């Protein structure tokens, strides 16, 4: 049965969209009007490397069994959809037209699967140890999330690394690290049935008889997506330096001992919240993957390009660590550097 999925965000969202389209499901991407016109005219192109192949394959949405369309936020008809994917950067949800759409999504009681690095607040409310913590400071505008029922929101660890090549059009995405999306379940089994259907259908897709990387994996544990926090705090946010941004590989491997200490501390925070060690990714595996991450993280590139706001998982983890009595000097230092760089942008008027 073909499902209809609405995905907010046409950049990173096009990766999940392509996997769904390959499995025969239909997707609407929500984006700017100009980008929507481009996608409706030309479709999307996602470049991904299959196992043991030397070069990336270009997968075009127009060649896939599912149907793709795109629209601006003010033209969405929510009655069409079975599920919503949240694939924008967290600060983008403060845009007025997006906020209006989010109010409508919350009122429609549609299940929402986030592939953001920044976990939506309603998802965090599902974790008993976090339900009463003061975490709003980490969000650009926490009010965006206040209408959502926690059980209708879940998180998908956005482990795949992908970027939009700067020399290409807005409908092109290049996948650098084709790992899996790891989703926690919803509260309602009816919604989990849909999620597991999508998981199974994506898993069955073949391309020229070969398996296609970037699966959707569904887990009963709420804590599986939190494994990404260790990676973000060890690599992505440490790409932001007082000077120019550095590659993730350098952030991790320039001082491997410090990197491991940060990684293991964040893992310990997740376990304190309730995560099982089996939910987590060993540091050695992450460090190996980081060897191939030769560009600065998207957060670091955004800061370097003058963005006044970015997703603040670093600040979120700091707030949690302080309220748990598990402070860490390296994490606090990372947050201080990010704060400093963003304040420089705001004071100079960049991005305003």
C-alpha positions as CSV (number, residue, x, y, z in Angstrom):
1,X,0.0,0.0,0.0
2,X,1.4,3.4,-1.0
3,X,1.7,5.8,1.8
4,X,1.6,9.6,1.4
5,X,4.4,11.3,3.4
6,X,4.9,15.1,3.9
7,X,8.5,16.1,4.5
8,X,9.4,19.6,5.7
9,X,12.7,20.4,4.2
10,X,13.8,19.6,0.6
11,X,17.6,19.4,1.1
12,X,18.4,16.7,3.7
13,X,14.7,15.7,3.4
14,X,15.3,14.6,-0.2
15,X,17.4,11.7,1.0
16,X,14.6,10.2,3.0
17,X,12.2,11.1,0.2
18,X,14.2,9.2,-2.4
19,X,14.3,6.1,-0.2
20,X,10.5,6.3,0.2
21,X,10.0,6.9,-3.5
22,X,12.2,3.9,-4.4
23,X,9.9,1.8,-2.2
24,X,6.8,3.0,-4.0
25,X,5.5,5.6,-1.6
26,X,4.5,9.2,-2.4
27,X,6.2,12.2,-1.0
28,X,5.6,16.0,-0.8
29,X,8.5,18.2,0.0
30,X,7.8,21.5,1.7
31,X,10.2,24.2,0.7
32,X,10.6,27.7,-0.7
33,X,8.4,28.6,-3.7
34,X,11.4,28.8,-6.1
35,X,12.7,25.4,-4.9
36,X,9.3,23.8,-5.2
37,X,8.9,25.1,-8.8
38,X,12.4,23.6,-9.6
39,X,11.5,20.2,-8.0
40,X,8.1,20.1,-9.7
41,X,9.7,20.7,-13.0
42,X,12.9,18.6,-12.8
43,X,12.5,16.4,-9.8
44,X,15.3,15.7,-7.4
45,X,18.7,14.0,-7.8
46,X,20.4,12.2,-4.9
47,X,23.9,10.9,-5.4
48,X,24.8,7.8,-3.4
49,X,27.5,5.2,-3.5
50,X,26.5,1.5,-3.5
51,X,28.6,-1.0,-1.7
52,X,31.9,-1.8,-3.5
53,X,31.2,0.7,-6.3
54,X,33.9,3.3,-6.9
55,X,31.7,6.2,-7.8
56,X,28.4,7.6,-6.7
57,X,25.2,6.8,-8.6
58,X,22.7,9.6,-9.4
59,X,19.2,8.6,-8.5
60,X,16.5,10.7,-10.1
61,X,13.1,11.0,-8.5
62,X,11.4,11.0,-12.0
63,X,12.7,7.4,-12.6
64,X,11.2,6.0,-9.3
65,X,7.9,4.3,-8.7
66,X,6.6,6.7,-6.1
67,X,5.3,10.1,-6.9
68,X,7.1,13.3,-5.8
69,X,5.8,16.8,-5.6
70,X,6.8,20.0,-3.8
71,X,5.0,22.9,-2.4
72,X,5.4,26.0,-0.2
73,X,4.2,25.8,3.4
74,X,1.1,27.9,2.8
75,X,-0.3,25.5,0.2
76,X,-0.1,22.2,2.1
77,X,-3.3,20.1,2.3
78,X,-2.8,18.0,5.4
79,X,-5.7,15.7,4.7
80,X,-3.6,13.9,2.1
81,X,-0.9,12.5,4.4
82,X,-0.3,9.5,6.7
83,X,2.9,10.9,8.3
84,X,5.1,14.0,8.5
85,X,8.8,14.0,8.3
86,X,10.7,16.9,10.0
87,X,13.9,17.5,8.0
88,X,14.6,21.3,8.4
89,X,17.2,22.8,10.6
90,X,15.6,23.7,13.9
91,X,15.9,27.5,13.6
92,X,13.9,27.3,10.3
93,X,10.8,26.3,12.2
94,X,10.5,29.9,13.5
95,X,9.6,31.2,10.0
96,X,6.1,32.5,10.2
97,X,4.6,30.3,7.4
98,X,6.3,27.2,8.8
99,X,5.0,28.0,12.3
100,X,1.5,28.3,10.9
101,X,1.9,24.9,9.2
102,X,3.2,23.4,12.4
103,X,0.2,24.6,14.3
104,X,-2.0,22.8,11.7
105,X,0.1,19.6,11.9
106,X,-0.3,19.5,15.7
107,X,-4.0,20.1,15.4
108,X,-4.3,17.3,12.8
109,X,-2.7,14.8,15.2
110,X,-0.4,13.5,12.5
111,X,2.5,11.4,13.6
112,X,5.8,13.3,13.1
113,X,9.1,11.6,12.4
114,X,12.0,13.9,12.9
115,X,15.4,13.5,11.1
116,X,16.7,16.7,12.7
117,X,20.0,16.7,14.7
118,X,18.1,18.7,17.3
119,X,15.4,16.5,18.9
120,X,12.0,18.1,19.0
121,X,11.0,19.1,22.6
122,X,7.8,16.8,22.6
123,X,10.1,13.8,21.9
124,X,12.3,14.7,24.8
125,X,9.2,14.9,27.0
126,X,8.7,11.2,26.4
127,X,11.8,10.5,28.3
128,X,10.9,10.5,32.0
129,X,14.3,11.9,33.2
130,X,14.0,14.8,30.8
131,X,10.2,15.5,31.1
132,X,10.5,18.2,33.8
133,X,14.0,19.6,32.9
134,X,14.4,23.2,31.8
135,X,15.7,22.8,28.2
136,X,13.9,25.5,26.3
137,X,17.0,27.7,26.2
138,X,18.6,25.4,23.7
139,X,15.8,26.1,21.1
140,X,15.5,29.1,18.8
141,X,11.8,29.3,19.8
142,X,10.6,26.5,22.0
143,X,6.9,27.7,21.5
144,X,6.9,26.1,18.1
145,X,6.6,22.7,19.8
146,X,4.1,23.4,22.6
147,X,1.0,22.2,20.8
148,X,2.4,18.8,19.9
149,X,1.4,15.7,21.9
150,X,4.7,13.9,22.9
151,X,3.5,10.5,21.8
152,X,2.9,11.7,18.2
153,X,6.5,12.8,17.8
154,X,9.5,10.6,17.5
155,X,13.2,11.0,16.5
156,X,15.2,9.3,13.8
157,X,19.0,9.5,14.4
158,X,20.2,11.4,11.3
159,X,23.4,9.3,10.9
160,X,23.7,9.6,7.1
161,X,26.0,12.5,6.1
162,X,24.9,14.4,3.1
163,X,25.3,17.9,1.6
164,X,24.0,20.0,-1.2
165,X,27.0,20.7,-3.5
166,X,27.4,24.5,-3.7
167,X,27.9,24.5,-7.4
168,X,24.7,22.5,-8.1
169,X,21.1,23.4,-8.2
170,X,18.9,23.2,-5.1
171,X,17.4,19.8,-6.1
172,X,20.8,18.0,-5.9
173,X,22.0,16.1,-2.8
174,X,25.3,14.3,-2.4
175,X,25.5,11.5,0.3
176,X,29.0,11.3,1.8
177,X,28.4,8.7,4.5
178,X,25.5,6.3,3.6
179,X,24.6,5.0,7.0
180,X,21.1,4.3,8.4
181,X,18.3,6.3,9.8
182,X,17.5,4.8,13.3
183,X,14.0,5.6,14.4
184,X,12.5,5.3,17.9
185,X,8.8,4.1,18.0
186,X,5.8,6.3,18.4
187,X,3.5,5.8,21.5
188,X,0.6,4.5,19.3
189,X,0.9,1.1,17.7
190,X,-1.2,2.2,14.7
191,X,1.5,4.7,13.9
192,X,4.3,2.2,14.5
193,X,2.6,-0.1,12.0
194,X,3.0,2.5,9.3
195,X,6.6,3.2,10.4
196,X,7.5,-0.5,10.2
197,X,5.8,-0.8,6.8
198,X,8.1,2.0,5.5
199,X,11.1,0.2,7.1
200,X,10.2,-3.1,5.4
201,X,9.5,-1.5,2.0
202,X,12.7,0.5,2.0
203,X,14.7,-2.6,3.1
204,X,13.4,-4.5,0.1
205,X,14.5,-2.0,-2.6
206,X,17.2,-3.1,-5.0
207,X,19.0,-1.2,-7.7
208,X,20.3,-3.3,-10.6
209,X,20.0,-6.3,-8.2
210,X,22.1,-4.6,-5.6
211,X,21.2,-3.5,-2.1
212,X,20.8,0.3,-1.6
213,X,22.3,1.9,1.4
214,X,20.6,4.3,3.9
215,X,17.9,2.1,5.4
216,X,15.2,3.1,7.9
217,X,15.6,1.0,11.0
218,X,12.9,1.1,13.7
219,X,13.7,0.4,17.4
220,X,11.5,-0.1,20.4
221,X,13.9,2.0,22.6
222,X,13.5,5.7,22.8
223,X,17.2,6.1,23.4
224,X,18.7,4.7,20.2
225,X,18.6,8.2,18.4
226,X,20.5,9.7,21.4
227,X,23.6,7.8,20.2
228,X,24.1,10.7,17.7
229,X,24.7,13.1,20.6
230,X,28.2,11.7,21.2
231,X,29.1,12.1,17.6
232,X,27.8,15.7,17.4
233,X,29.6,16.8,20.6
234,X,32.8,15.0,19.6
235,X,33.0,16.0,16.0
236,X,30.3,18.3,14.5
237,X,30.3,21.1,17.1
238,X,34.1,21.0,17.6
239,X,34.4,21.9,13.9
240,X,33.5,25.4,15.1
241,X,36.7,27.0,16.4
242,X,37.6,30.6,17.4
243,X,39.1,30.9,13.9
244,X,38.2,29.1,10.7
245,X,36.0,25.9,10.7
246,X,37.8,22.6,10.6
247,X,36.9,19.3,9.1
248,X,35.1,16.7,11.2
249,X,38.1,14.4,10.8
250,X,40.4,17.0,12.3
251,X,38.1,17.8,15.1
252,X,38.1,14.1,16.1
253,X,41.6,12.9,15.2
254,X,43.8,15.9,16.1
255,X,43.5,14.8,19.8
256,X,42.0,11.4,19.9
257,X,42.3,11.0,23.6
258,X,40.2,14.2,24.3
259,X,37.7,13.1,21.6
260,X,37.2,9.7,23.3
261,X,36.7,11.3,26.7
262,X,34.0,13.6,25.3
263,X,32.3,10.8,23.4
264,X,32.3,8.5,26.4
265,X,31.0,11.2,28.7
266,X,28.0,12.0,26.4
267,X,27.3,8.3,26.2
268,X,27.3,8.2,30.0
269,X,24.8,11.0,30.1
270,X,22.5,9.0,27.8
271,X,22.9,5.9,30.0
272,X,22.0,8.1,33.0
273,X,18.8,9.0,31.2
274,X,18.0,5.4,30.6
275,X,19.8,4.3,27.5
276,X,21.2,0.8,27.3
277,X,24.8,0.4,26.2
278,X,23.6,-1.6,23.3
279,X,21.8,1.5,22.1
280,X,25.1,3.2,21.6
281,X,27.8,3.2,18.9
282,X,31.4,2.3,20.1
283,X,33.8,5.2,19.9
284,X,36.2,3.2,17.7
285,X,33.5,2.7,15.1
286,X,32.7,6.4,15.1
287,X,36.4,7.4,14.9
288,X,36.8,5.1,11.9
289,X,33.9,6.7,10.1
290,X,35.2,10.2,10.9
291,X,38.4,9.5,9.0
292,X,36.3,10.0,5.8
293,X,34.5,13.2,6.9
294,X,36.8,15.7,5.2
295,X,34.5,18.7,5.4
296,X,33.4,20.9,8.3
297,X,30.0,20.0,9.7
298,X,26.9,21.7,8.4
299,X,26.7,23.7,11.7
300,X,30.3,24.9,11.2
301,X,29.6,25.9,7.6
302,X,26.5,27.8,8.6
303,X,28.4,29.8,11.3
304,X,31.2,30.5,8.8
305,X,28.6,31.7,6.3
306,X,27.1,34.2,8.8
307,X,24.1,32.3,10.2
308,X,22.9,34.0,13.4
309,X,21.2,30.8,14.6
310,X,22.0,27.1,14.3
311,X,20.8,23.9,15.9
312,X,22.2,23.8,19.4
313,X,22.5,20.1,20.4
314,X,25.7,21.2,22.1
315,X,23.8,23.6,24.4
316,X,21.0,21.0,24.9
317,X,23.6,18.4,26.1
318,X,25.2,21.0,28.4
319,X,21.9,21.9,30.0
320,X,21.1,18.2,30.6
321,X,24.6,17.5,32.0
322,X,24.4,20.4,34.4
323,X,20.9,19.4,35.7
324,X,22.2,15.8,36.1
325,X,25.3,17.0,38.0
326,X,27.5,15.6,35.2
327,X,29.3,18.7,34.0
328,X,32.2,18.4,31.5
329,X,34.8,21.1,30.9
330,X,35.3,20.2,27.2
331,X,31.5,20.3,26.5
332,X,31.2,23.7,28.4
333,X,34.2,25.0,26.3
334,X,32.5,23.9,23.0
335,X,29.3,25.7,24.0
336,X,31.3,28.8,24.9
337,X,33.0,28.9,21.5
338,X,29.8,28.4,19.6
339,X,28.1,31.1,21.7
340,X,31.0,33.5,21.0
341,X,30.9,32.9,17.2
342,X,27.1,33.3,17.0
343,X,27.2,36.5,19.2
344,X,29.8,37.9,16.8
345,X,27.4,37.3,13.9
346,X,24.5,38.9,15.8
347,X,26.5,41.9,16.9
348,X,27.8,42.5,13.4
349,X,24.3,42.3,12.0
350,X,25.1,39.2,9.9
351,X,22.1,37.3,8.6
352,X,19.7,40.0,9.7
